[in-house]
């Protein structure tokens, strides 16, 4: 083998080795980024459910009110995902576009209250409680 051919072969081998090391390191960091982002979104879903559950309890606790309304603004995104809060009998928080949801019964209030409505985190969220109709509605 001539020295020119050996030099080209050596260059190609070192290029492939370097590219594979670079690809392995990039894959390692991307995987850890996705795992971290997923765990932050999971904690965000659970925290949002706890927040709304406590919020419903505080609204229902008003004994002299016929209609109570509270407005809040969640973070637009959590780990890059939008939050969708819905009351469909249970309290459900979903992250989009991931599509994973977390559901609780809101301290078993779904047995005594009619709960419905849905809202996204990019808008101010309004929670309304009507003692007359005995219902809790979430909306924008």
Secondary structure, 3 states (H helix, E strand, C coil): CCHHHHHHHHHHHHHHHHHHHHHHHHHHHHHHHHHHHHHHHHHHHHHHHHHHHHHHHHHHCCCCCCEEEEEECCCCCECCEEEEEEECCCEEEEEECCCEEEEECCCCHHHCCEEEEEEECCCCEEEEEECCCCEEEEEC
